[in-house]
Amino acid sequence: MKLGRLEKLDLRLLTSPRIASAGSLFAAMLAGNENTTTIGEETMGGYYGHNEHTPLEYKLPKSKIIKKFSVVNLEQDVPPKENQ
């Protein structure tokens, strides 16, 4: 990711499990740069990708047990990192 003037700075990126969606993608893209130090916990989206937030629900007919899961797997184009 080209950062322009930001490439000359030493950046500190604060992350949390409460970060999701575009914020998670932004954090992953920024964390892939050599001049960025990531501080905190993994975002809801993850560095390499995540299961999309589009839920699918299935109800078993006799027991009425309901199972919810996501059907989309998003993979982000980011450089490999040792700690991921």
C-alpha positions as CSV (number, residue, x, y, z in Angstrom):
1,M,0.0,0.0,0.0
2,K,1.4,3.4,-1.0
3,L,1.2,5.8,1.9
4,G,2.8,8.9,0.4
5,R,4.1,11.1,3.2
6,L,3.2,8.5,5.8
7,E,5.9,6.2,4.5
8,K,8.5,8.5,6.1
9,L,6.9,8.2,9.6
10,D,7.2,5.5,12.2
11,L,3.5,4.7,12.8
12,R,1.8,3.1,15.8
13,L,-1.5,1.4,15.1
14,L,-3.8,0.7,18.0
15,T,-6.1,-2.2,17.4
16,S,-8.9,-4.0,19.3
17,P,-11.4,-6.8,18.8
18,R,-14.1,-4.1,18.5
19,I,-12.7,-2.9,15.2
20,A,-14.5,-4.4,12.2
21,S,-15.5,-3.9,8.5
22,A,-13.5,-1.1,6.7
23,G,-11.6,-0.3,9.9
24,S,-10.3,-3.9,10.1
25,L,-9.3,-3.8,6.4
26,F,-7.5,-0.4,6.9
27,A,-5.7,-1.8,10.0
28,A,-4.6,-4.9,8.0
29,M,-3.3,-2.8,5.1
30,L,-1.4,-0.4,7.4
31,A,0.0,-3.2,9.6
32,G,1.6,-4.7,6.5
33,N,4.0,-1.8,6.1
34,E,7.5,-2.0,7.6
35,N,7.2,1.3,9.4
36,T,4.1,0.4,11.3
37,T,4.1,-1.1,14.8
38,T,0.8,-2.7,15.7
39,I,-0.3,-2.5,19.4
40,G,-3.3,-4.3,20.8
41,E,-5.4,-7.3,20.0
42,E,-6.5,-8.8,16.7
43,T,-9.3,-7.0,15.0
44,M,-12.7,-8.6,14.5
45,G,-11.7,-9.0,10.8
46,G,-8.2,-10.4,11.2
47,Y,-5.1,-9.6,9.3
48,Y,-5.4,-12.1,6.4
49,G,-9.2,-12.1,6.2
50,H,-12.3,-13.2,7.9
51,N,-15.7,-14.8,7.4
52,E,-18.1,-12.2,6.1
53,H,-20.8,-10.8,8.4
54,T,-23.6,-12.2,6.2
55,P,-25.3,-14.8,8.4
56,L,-27.1,-17.9,7.2
57,E,-29.5,-19.7,9.5
58,Y,-30.6,-23.3,9.4
59,K,-33.3,-24.8,11.7
60,L,-33.4,-28.5,12.2
61,P,-37.0,-29.6,11.5
62,K,-37.7,-31.9,14.4
63,S,-35.5,-30.6,17.2
64,K,-35.9,-26.9,16.2
65,I,-32.2,-26.4,16.9
66,I,-31.0,-23.3,15.0
67,K,-27.5,-23.0,13.6
68,K,-26.2,-19.7,12.4
69,F,-23.0,-19.3,10.3
70,S,-21.4,-17.1,7.7
71,V,-21.2,-18.1,4.0
72,V,-18.5,-15.7,2.7
73,N,-14.8,-16.0,3.3
74,L,-12.9,-12.7,2.7
75,E,-9.1,-12.9,2.1
76,Q,-7.2,-9.6,2.2
77,D,-4.2,-9.0,-0.1
78,V,-1.6,-8.1,2.6
79,P,2.1,-9.0,3.0
80,P,2.9,-12.1,5.1
81,K,3.9,-11.2,8.8
82,E,5.7,-13.5,11.2
83,N,3.3,-12.8,14.1
84,Q,0.1,-13.6,12.1
